[in-house]
Amino acid sequence: MNLKQHTIKQSVSLEGVGLHTGKPAVMTFHPAPPHYGIRFVRTDLEGNPEVHAHVDNVVATERGTVLAQNGAQVHTVEHVLSALMGMQIDNVRIELSGPEPPIADGSSAPFVDLLTQAGRQEQNALRKYICIDEPIYYRDDERQIEIIALPADTYRLSVMVDYNSSVMGSQHALLLNWDDYPKEIAPCRTFCFLHEVEYLYNKGLIQGGSLQNAIVIVEKPVEAAQLKRLAALFNKEQVAVQSNGILNNLELRFHNEPARHKLLDLIGDLALLGHPLKAHIIATRPGHYANVQFAKKIKAYMDKNPGNNIQQFHPGMPSVLSAAQIYEMLPHRYPFSLVDKIIYVDEEQVVGVKNVSIGEPYFQGHFPGNPVMPGVFQIEGMAQTGGILVLNTVSDPSNYWTYLLRVDNCRFRKMVHPGDTLIYYCKITTPIKRGIIKMHSEAFVNHELVCEADMTASIVRKDEEKK
């Protein structure tokens, strides 16, 4: 998964009809700035209202996920969102001249091709990941649906579907490497059973459905009269069921294409959390309603644990900023370089790591025969970690100095010895105003708090300071 946020290099468009509304629309992807997220813009409505792709804006989930905000709705967003997540694109403005994105061939592949054509642009902002430190469960016993999120260092998903179908059987699909998404998941098309088709159409759904954008599974013999009605519905001279149990003998792209499409949908619905996960998602018989309810459970967990619980971070996590990159941002050098790597950073918080070695120069005198890390160096390490957080708020960090102005409410809880690994955690408590920022900082060893303090710092442009 990417460490930096990404948008697209240029605008690209696709035209077609929506699956459920059947209405035509032109959909145009535009580049967007860091932290913008994914937003739909209804250009056909007065005022061009925006609809943010967020789980709080979900208003319906029958056979597709519907968003509403600012008096506007956008139907069936999951295939587009899945493509954006699969291509690891964080920020994009999607202008839509109708109520629903084009269904295209019923998969995410046309959107992936379009985004590939647009190109991906790295942005000067680090990606925020949603991390969990305990399992999160969703279960619907009546529908035999179960979805679990397990703590993990990466984002991976596995899905099982079983509809007691003699044609489909029990199917499994998984995604372990996001580089596989474009070829292994994106081409998988939506599907339904033949007995659902007329019911859905009569309810005002699948008005844009066709045998070119959906797999129709047939489990029982079909009478000629029903085939005639289906031919009229799909605007075909005739339709037939042949040996593979699929209407018009459509060729599957994968033997488990339905399971892969359910995984595609799950990715799209979970994209409504606004950030990628670091978790292993295991889903049995998922659907849009269950996916959204599960996403809401994750959001509730994050709202309850806004600090993401420092215990989830451990020294073995890969760095988002290496020692060399920290050197480029901070002016500190030996013996005052007190952060070895950054393992997490977003617009509000940062986590750094310091491996405390017996070779540190201060141990020669603090204290002979009883080496203890001086508290002032712990504070300095927290301040340097906070400096990374402050510099992450500007586009050109090399042109700024950061200065520690004040330390309040400092407490030393436990001693730090050679061989310990310090985890520094800093969180912004007051937004930057006139170059001044306030943070709460903590230091941990083996998940135990050893030091904490409230810090005030300033950020100053180097060219302005010289004046």
Helices and strands as residue ranges (DSSP letters): E 4-8, E 12-17, E 24-31, E 38-42, E 50-52, G 55-57, E 58-60, E 66-69, E 72-74, H 78-86, E 92-96, H 109-118, E 120-126, E 130-131, E 136-140, E 145-151, E 156-162, E 170-175, G 178-180, H 181-184, E 191-193, H 194-202, E 215-217, H 224-233, H 257-270, G 271-273, E 277-284, H 288-304, G 310-312, H 323-329, E 341-345, E 349-355, G 361-364, H 375-391, G 397-399, E 400-412, E 421-433, E 436-445, E 448-461, H 462-466
